[in-house]
């Protein structure tokens, strides 16, 4: 079960939050735009295995085409709205990566990824996940996939477009954001 800890009377600085994450590497921690701490449980074996498969496919595509940089679920992003998020998989173009300073590359990246994937785990709430996907778009993400293994549905989030839902797709296309990337879902379901 995800737990949200309110921070109404004081706020953690970015440095304090970063250190909290470093000191508690077994926890998945995020912050919403208000600065409240979100503690997510580790995933089970099936979700973890599916997530590894997603990240592997994205990484292999990127390694072949060398168009950007791939991040797994342990990578943090400081979104423009102030939230700190860690999508299950993410990608940014090479020029964005190269524009970051060495110090920025060592911390939570101060940007929203161009592409994100969130994989629902049994403890996730669908409405919370949908709000998170919209938050990514509102902060500059161009393409996002919310994958729900339980219902075998994928929600596609694109800038300026209504959410599109696919039931039991065999694969997903990276469209014009990730040229020639295709995520095969047979081992993810």
PyMOL commands that set and color helices and strands:
alter all, ss='L'
color gray80, all
select helices_A, chain A and resi 14-23+45-65+94-99+102-106+126-138
alter helices_A, ss='H'
color red, helices_A
select strands_A, chain A and resi 3-5+28-31+37-40+68-72+77-78+84-85+89-93+115-119+143-148+153-158+164-167+171-173+182-184
alter strands_A, ss='S'
color yellow, strands_A
deselect
rebuild
show_as cartoon
